[in-house]
Amino acid sequence: MNPEKLHIAHFTNVYKPVINGVAISVESFRNALEKRGHQVYVYAPAAGEHEDDERFIVRYPSFELPMQKYPITAPVSSTADELIKITKPDVLHAHHPALLGRTALQYSEQYEIPMVFTYHTRYHDYAHYADPFPKERVGELITHWLGHFMSGCHRVVVPSESIKKMVSENYGLQDGVKVVPTGIDFHKFSSVDREKARKDRDWPKQETVFVSIGRLAKEKNFDLLIRSVAKLPQDLSWRLVILGEGDEREALETLAEELGVASQVDMVGRVPAHKVPEYLAAADIFAFASVTETQGLVTLEAMAAGLPVVAVKASGTSDVVESGVQGLLTEVDAEALAEGLKKMLESQSLQDKYSAEAQKKARLFTPDRQAGLMEEVYREAIEANRQGQTLHPSLMSHWEAFLEFLGLPYAAS
């Protein structure tokens, strides 16, 4: 491995103080890569009155929409333009295919800088947000759009083997796709005083606490989780604690009321990042029903906290949890998930066994190890750029894909 230190520029549409999987991933790699001696810049949208206390954070203008939870980037900045021109990074790393991701691709083409893209999100699973446009047509547009974007990259990073398989099948990418999960701070989640965390939340010792984390949105499947716990025998003592906020809160609260479990479902809302380890430490079992994960980062964090997992079989989750080893994976069905929760709840020996294995697995995902893997990807991208090799050519440009989506004619190139 070439010991040369790199100048890396990350481009992301979300970053601190916003907390989500992408922002956490960018920060984790940034910190770990800097510890390895690399110079890392982050180009991100401004976030209200937030002021950065770290170096090399470059903010683009942004604006907020009434129904939007994150700042929207206005991807135009003379400061960023000049900085890229002067410093000319060794590699550009985009975390989204639009806005600042597209800006990074333009810089890559203009200055012949190697380009890496991380496929963080199962974009097709969000096609329903484009209503009233037909979901199938939106999915086709997404396929063309992403295919064209990735064709301009020198390497594509995916956080799990299941997403690598999906990208290969959907976009025909075979070579140049590398699996590099985000690392986690094991000590941060494993060192919390469990007894104190439990006492601080006033959760009875005799009560089994299921905890789940995520945005309260349809694709996160919290309705399935609530339907599942509602099927547990009435003589069992349990509580479901959900950390997260979103548009589905009212619908989920109504569902819990209708199923008669509102008093046992505690929807905490958005929790500061530094408080999440305490909630995990205070709980007994991590319950998860999302089918749209690409890595299952929150599942790994729960495993680091020593929680056995009961979840549905889905991408991301199935990549980090082996059913019968770190927990139980079930079909995406309320009856099946309820049976898994019941089996785990009723067996302390099973909880202890899976807890130990969960922590053992989580220890493998150190930020430094993952940063080392990412460094290898960067050097591969640099070599590919030297040889003039991007990924396979796309069938359509963004503009052609949009015209086809609208049903308008276009001249194929």
C-alpha positions as CSV (number, residue, x, y, z in Angstrom):
1,M,0.0,0.0,0.0
2,N,1.3,3.4,-1.0
3,P,2.0,5.3,2.3
4,E,1.2,8.7,0.6
5,K,-1.3,10.7,2.5
6,L,-4.4,11.8,0.6
7,H,-6.5,15.0,0.4
8,I,-10.1,13.8,0.4
9,A,-13.2,15.9,-0.3
10,H,-16.5,14.6,0.9
11,F,-19.7,16.0,-0.7
12,T,-22.9,15.4,1.3
13,N,-26.4,16.9,1.3
14,V,-26.7,16.3,5.1
15,Y,-24.2,16.8,7.9
16,K,-24.0,17.9,11.5
17,P,-26.0,19.1,13.3
18,V,-28.5,17.0,11.3
19,I,-28.4,13.4,12.5
20,N,-29.1,10.5,10.1
21,G,-27.3,7.5,8.7
22,V,-25.5,9.4,6.0
23,A,-24.3,12.3,8.3
24,I,-23.1,9.7,10.9
25,S,-21.2,7.8,8.2
26,V,-19.5,10.9,6.8
27,E,-18.4,12.0,10.2
28,S,-17.2,8.5,11.1
29,F,-15.0,8.2,8.0
30,R,-13.9,11.8,8.3
31,N,-12.6,11.3,11.8
32,A,-11.0,7.9,11.2
33,L,-9.3,9.0,8.0
34,E,-7.9,12.1,9.7
35,K,-6.5,9.8,12.4
36,R,-4.7,7.9,9.7
37,G,-3.0,11.1,8.6
38,H,-5.2,12.1,5.6
39,Q,-6.5,15.7,5.1
40,V,-10.3,15.5,4.9
41,Y,-12.6,18.3,3.8
42,V,-16.4,18.1,4.1
43,Y,-18.6,20.1,1.7
44,A,-22.1,20.4,3.0
45,P,-25.2,22.7,3.2
46,A,-25.4,25.4,5.9
47,A,-27.7,24.4,8.8
48,G,-29.4,27.4,10.2
49,E,-27.3,29.2,12.8
50,H,-25.1,26.2,13.4
51,E,-21.4,27.2,13.6
52,D,-18.7,24.6,13.0
53,D,-15.9,24.2,15.6
54,E,-13.9,21.8,13.3
55,R,-11.6,22.7,10.5
56,F,-12.1,22.0,6.8
57,I,-15.9,22.1,6.8
58,V,-17.1,24.1,3.8
59,R,-20.7,25.2,3.8
60,Y,-22.9,25.8,0.8
61,P,-25.9,28.2,0.9
62,S,-29.1,26.4,1.9
63,F,-32.8,27.0,2.5
64,E,-35.6,25.2,4.3
65,L,-39.1,24.2,3.1
66,P,-42.0,24.0,5.6
67,M,-42.4,20.2,5.3
68,Q,-38.7,19.4,4.9
69,K,-36.7,18.1,7.8
70,Y,-33.3,18.9,6.4
71,P,-31.8,22.0,4.9
72,I,-31.9,22.0,1.1
73,T,-28.6,22.7,-0.6
74,A,-28.2,25.5,-3.1
75,P,-25.2,23.9,-4.9
76,V,-23.5,27.1,-5.9
77,S,-20.5,28.5,-4.1
78,S,-17.7,30.6,-5.4
79,T,-15.7,29.8,-2.3
80,A,-16.0,26.1,-2.9
81,D,-15.3,26.5,-6.6
82,E,-12.1,28.4,-5.8
83,L,-11.0,26.0,-3.0
84,I,-11.4,22.9,-5.3
85,K,-9.5,24.7,-8.1
86,I,-6.6,25.7,-5.8
87,T,-6.3,22.6,-3.7
88,K,-7.3,20.0,-6.3
89,P,-8.1,17.1,-4.0
90,D,-6.7,13.6,-4.7
91,V,-10.2,12.1,-4.6
92,L,-13.8,13.4,-4.4
93,H,-16.3,11.3,-2.5
94,A,-20.0,12.0,-3.1
95,H,-22.7,10.6,-0.7
96,H,-25.8,11.6,-2.9
97,P,-26.4,11.4,-6.6
98,A,-28.0,14.9,-6.8
99,L,-27.3,18.5,-5.6
100,L,-23.8,18.3,-4.1
101,G,-23.2,14.9,-5.5
102,R,-23.8,16.3,-8.9
103,T,-21.5,19.2,-8.1
104,A,-18.7,16.8,-7.1
105,L,-19.2,14.9,-10.4
106,Q,-18.8,18.2,-12.3
107,Y,-15.6,19.0,-10.4
108,S,-14.4,15.5,-11.2
109,E,-15.0,16.0,-14.9
110,Q,-13.6,19.5,-15.0
111,Y,-10.4,18.9,-13.1
112,E,-10.0,15.2,-13.9
113,I,-10.2,14.2,-10.2
114,P,-11.0,10.6,-9.2
115,M,-14.7,10.2,-8.1
116,V,-16.1,7.8,-5.5
117,F,-19.8,7.5,-4.7
118,T,-21.4,5.7,-1.7
119,Y,-24.8,4.2,-2.4
120,H,-26.3,4.9,1.0
121,T,-30.0,4.7,0.2
122,R,-32.4,2.3,-1.5
123,Y,-33.8,5.1,-3.6
124,H,-36.5,3.0,-5.3
125,D,-38.1,2.5,-1.9
126,Y,-38.9,6.2,-1.7
127,A,-40.6,6.5,-5.1
128,H,-44.0,6.8,-3.3
129,Y,-43.0,10.3,-2.2
130,A,-43.3,11.4,-5.8
131,D,-47.1,11.0,-5.7
132,P,-49.2,11.7,-7.9
133,F,-46.6,10.4,-10.4
134,P,-46.8,6.6,-11.0
135,K,-44.5,4.8,-8.7
136,E,-43.3,2.4,-11.4
137,R,-42.4,5.3,-13.8
138,V,-40.6,7.2,-10.9
139,G,-38.6,4.0,-10.3
140,E,-37.6,3.8,-13.9
141,L,-36.4,7.4,-13.8
142,I,-34.4,6.7,-10.7
143,T,-32.7,3.8,-12.4
144,H,-31.7,5.8,-15.4
145,W,-30.6,8.8,-13.2
146,L,-28.5,6.7,-10.9
147,G,-27.1,4.6,-13.7
148,H,-25.9,7.7,-15.5
149,F,-24.5,9.2,-12.3
150,M,-22.5,6.1,-11.4
151,S,-21.2,5.7,-14.9
152,G,-19.1,8.9,-14.3
153,C,-17.6,7.5,-11.1
154,H,-14.3,5.6,-10.8
155,R,-15.6,3.5,-7.8
156,V,-18.9,2.9,-6.1
157,V,-19.0,2.0,-2.4
158,V,-21.9,0.0,-0.9
159,P,-22.4,-0.6,2.8
160,S,-23.3,-4.3,2.6
161,E,-23.2,-7.4,0.3
162,S,-27.0,-7.4,-0.2
163,I,-26.8,-3.8,-1.6
164,K,-23.9,-4.8,-3.8
165,K,-26.1,-7.6,-5.2
166,M,-28.9,-5.1,-5.8
167,V,-26.7,-2.5,-7.5
168,S,-25.2,-5.3,-9.7
169,E,-28.6,-6.5,-10.8
170,N,-30.3,-3.1,-11.2
171,Y,-27.4,-1.3,-12.9
172,G,-25.3,-4.0,-14.4
173,L,-22.2,-2.9,-12.4
174,Q,-19.9,-5.9,-11.8
175,D,-16.4,-4.4,-11.3
176,G,-15.7,-1.3,-9.3
177,V,-18.3,-1.8,-6.6
178,K,-16.8,-2.2,-3.2
179,V,-18.4,-3.2,0.1
180,V,-17.3,-0.9,2.9
181,P,-19.6,-0.6,5.9
182,T,-19.5,2.4,8.3
183,G,-17.6,1.8,11.5
184,I,-19.0,2.3,14.9
185,D,-17.5,3.5,18.2
186,F,-17.9,0.2,20.2
187,H,-16.8,1.8,23.5
188,K,-19.4,4.5,23.2
189,F,-22.2,2.0,23.2
190,S,-20.7,-0.8,25.4
191,S,-19.5,1.3,28.3
192,V,-22.7,2.8,29.6
193,D,-23.8,1.8,33.2
194,R,-26.9,-0.3,32.5
195,E,-28.4,-0.2,35.9
196,K,-28.1,3.6,36.1
197,A,-29.5,4.1,32.6
198,R,-32.5,1.9,33.5
199,K,-33.1,3.7,36.8
200,D,-32.9,7.1,35.2
201,R,-35.7,6.2,32.9
202,D,-37.8,4.7,35.6
203,W,-38.3,1.4,33.8
204,P,-39.3,-1.4,36.1
205,K,-36.7,-4.3,36.3
206,Q,-39.4,-6.9,35.8
207,E,-40.5,-5.3,32.5
208,T,-38.9,-6.4,29.3
209,V,-38.1,-3.3,27.2
210,F,-37.9,-3.5,23.4
211,V,-36.2,-0.6,21.8
212,S,-36.3,0.5,18.2
213,I,-34.8,3.5,16.4
214,G,-35.6,5.3,13.1
215,R,-37.5,8.0,11.3
216,L,-41.2,7.7,11.7
217,A,-41.9,7.1,8.0
218,K,-43.9,4.4,6.2
219,E,-40.8,2.7,4.8
220,K,-39.5,2.1,8.3
221,N,-42.4,-0.2,9.0
222,F,-43.1,0.9,12.6
223,D,-46.8,0.0,12.1
224,L,-45.7,-3.6,11.6
225,L,-43.7,-3.5,14.8
226,I,-46.6,-2.1,16.8
227,R,-49.0,-4.7,15.3
228,S,-46.5,-7.4,16.3
229,V,-46.1,-6.4,20.0
230,A,-49.9,-6.1,20.2
231,K,-50.1,-9.8,19.4
232,L,-48.0,-10.8,22.5
233,P,-49.8,-12.7,25.2
234,Q,-51.4,-10.4,27.8
235,D,-49.7,-12.1,30.7
236,L,-46.2,-10.9,29.5
237,S,-44.8,-7.7,30.9
238,W,-43.2,-5.5,28.2
239,R,-42.7,-2.0,26.9
240,L,-41.8,-0.8,23.3
241,V,-39.7,2.3,23.2
242,I,-39.3,4.0,19.8
243,L,-36.6,6.7,19.3
244,G,-37.3,8.9,16.3
245,E,-39.6,11.5,14.8
246,G,-41.5,11.8,11.6
247,D,-44.7,12.4,9.7
248,E,-46.2,9.0,10.7
249,R,-46.2,9.8,14.5
250,E,-49.9,10.6,14.7
251,A,-50.9,7.5,12.6
252,L,-48.7,5.3,14.8
253,E,-50.1,6.7,18.0
254,T,-53.6,6.1,16.7
255,L,-52.7,2.5,15.7
256,A,-51.4,1.8,19.2
257,E,-54.6,3.2,20.7
258,E,-56.8,1.1,18.4
259,L,-54.8,-2.1,19.3
260,G,-55.0,-1.4,23.0
261,V,-51.3,-1.0,23.6
262,A,-50.9,2.8,23.8
263,S,-49.8,2.6,27.4
264,Q,-47.0,0.2,26.5
265,V,-45.7,2.0,23.4
266,D,-43.5,4.9,24.4
267,M,-42.7,7.2,21.4
268,V,-39.9,9.2,22.8
269,G,-39.3,11.4,19.7
270,R,-36.0,12.7,18.5
271,V,-33.1,12.0,20.9
272,P,-29.7,13.7,21.0
273,A,-27.0,11.4,19.6
274,H,-25.1,11.3,22.9
275,K,-28.2,10.0,24.7
276,V,-28.9,7.1,22.3
277,P,-26.3,4.8,24.0
278,E,-28.1,5.3,27.3
279,Y,-31.5,4.3,25.9
280,L,-29.9,1.2,24.3
281,A,-28.1,0.3,27.5
282,A,-31.4,0.6,29.5
283,A,-33.3,-1.7,27.1
284,D,-33.3,-5.5,26.9
285,I,-34.0,-6.3,23.2
286,F,-33.6,-4.5,19.9
287,A,-36.7,-4.8,17.8
288,F,-36.6,-3.7,14.1
289,A,-39.0,-4.0,11.2
290,S,-37.5,-1.7,8.5
291,V,-37.0,-3.2,5.1
292,T,-35.2,-0.3,3.5
293,E,-31.8,-0.4,5.3
294,T,-28.5,-0.5,3.4
295,Q,-26.3,-1.4,6.3
296,G,-28.3,-1.5,9.5
297,L,-26.1,0.9,11.3
298,V,-28.6,1.4,14.2
299,T,-28.7,-2.4,14.5
300,L,-25.0,-2.6,14.8
301,E,-25.0,0.1,17.5
302,A,-27.6,-1.8,19.5
303,M,-25.5,-4.9,19.1
304,A,-22.5,-3.0,20.5
305,A,-24.7,-2.1,23.5
306,G,-25.1,-5.8,24.0
307,L,-28.7,-6.1,22.8
308,P,-30.0,-9.3,21.2
309,V,-31.9,-8.5,18.0
310,V,-35.3,-9.5,16.8
311,A,-35.9,-8.2,13.3
312,V,-37.4,-8.9,9.9
313,K,-35.3,-10.4,7.1
314,A,-34.2,-7.5,4.9
315,S,-31.2,-5.9,3.3
316,G,-28.8,-4.3,5.8
317,T,-30.1,-6.1,8.8
318,S,-29.5,-9.6,7.4
319,D,-26.0,-8.5,6.6
320,V,-25.1,-7.9,10.2
321,V,-27.4,-10.3,12.0
322,E,-27.2,-14.1,11.5
323,S,-30.5,-15.6,12.8
324,G,-29.8,-18.0,15.6
325,V,-26.5,-16.3,16.4
326,Q,-26.9,-12.6,17.3
327,G,-30.7,-12.7,17.4
328,L,-33.7,-13.9,15.5
329,L,-34.8,-12.9,11.9
330,T,-38.3,-13.4,10.8
331,E,-40.5,-13.0,7.7
332,V,-41.9,-9.6,7.1
333,D,-45.2,-10.5,8.8
334,A,-46.8,-9.4,12.1
335,E,-47.5,-12.9,13.3
336,A,-43.9,-14.1,12.5
337,L,-42.3,-11.1,14.1
338,A,-44.5,-11.4,17.2
339,E,-43.5,-15.0,17.6
340,G,-39.8,-14.0,17.4
341,L,-40.3,-11.3,20.0
342,K,-42.2,-13.7,22.3
343,K,-39.5,-16.4,22.0
344,M,-36.8,-13.9,22.9
345,L,-38.8,-12.3,25.7
346,E,-39.5,-15.6,27.4
347,S,-35.9,-16.9,27.4
348,Q,-33.3,-15.0,29.5
349,S,-30.7,-17.6,28.5
350,L,-31.4,-16.9,24.8
351,Q,-31.0,-13.2,25.5
352,D,-27.7,-13.7,27.2
353,K,-26.4,-16.0,24.5
354,Y,-27.3,-13.6,21.6
355,S,-26.1,-10.6,23.6
356,A,-22.6,-11.9,23.9
357,E,-22.5,-12.9,20.2
358,A,-23.9,-9.5,19.2
359,Q,-21.1,-7.6,20.9
360,K,-18.6,-10.0,19.5
361,K,-19.8,-9.2,15.9
362,A,-20.1,-5.4,16.6
363,R,-16.4,-5.3,17.7
364,L,-15.4,-6.1,14.1
365,F,-16.7,-2.8,12.7
366,T,-14.1,-0.4,14.0
367,P,-13.8,3.0,12.4
368,D,-10.1,2.5,11.7
369,R,-10.6,-0.8,10.0
370,Q,-13.4,0.6,7.8
371,A,-11.3,3.7,7.0
372,G,-8.5,1.4,5.9
373,L,-10.8,-0.3,3.5
374,M,-12.1,3.0,2.2
375,E,-8.5,4.1,1.7
376,E,-7.9,1.1,-0.5
377,V,-11.0,2.2,-2.6
378,Y,-9.6,5.7,-3.0
379,R,-6.3,4.4,-4.3
380,E,-8.1,2.1,-6.7
381,A,-10.1,5.1,-7.9
382,I,-6.9,7.2,-8.3
383,E,-5.4,4.4,-10.4
384,A,-8.6,4.0,-12.5
385,N,-8.6,7.7,-13.1
386,R,-4.9,7.6,-14.3
387,Q,-6.0,5.0,-16.8
388,G,-9.1,6.9,-17.9
389,Q,-11.4,4.2,-16.7
390,T,-14.8,5.2,-15.2
391,L,-17.6,2.6,-14.7
392,H,-19.6,1.3,-17.6
393,P,-21.3,3.8,-19.9
394,S,-25.0,4.7,-19.2
395,L,-27.7,4.3,-21.7
396,M,-29.3,7.7,-21.0
397,S,-28.3,11.1,-19.8
398,H,-30.2,12.7,-16.9
399,W,-32.1,14.9,-19.4
400,E,-33.0,12.0,-21.7
401,A,-34.3,10.0,-18.7
402,F,-36.4,12.9,-17.6
403,L,-37.9,13.4,-21.1
404,E,-38.7,9.7,-21.3
405,F,-40.4,9.9,-17.9
406,L,-42.6,12.7,-19.2
407,G,-43.4,10.7,-22.3
408,L,-41.7,13.2,-24.6
409,P,-39.5,12.3,-27.6
410,Y,-35.7,12.8,-27.5
411,A,-32.8,12.2,-29.8
412,A,-30.8,9.2,-28.6
413,S,-27.0,9.9,-28.7
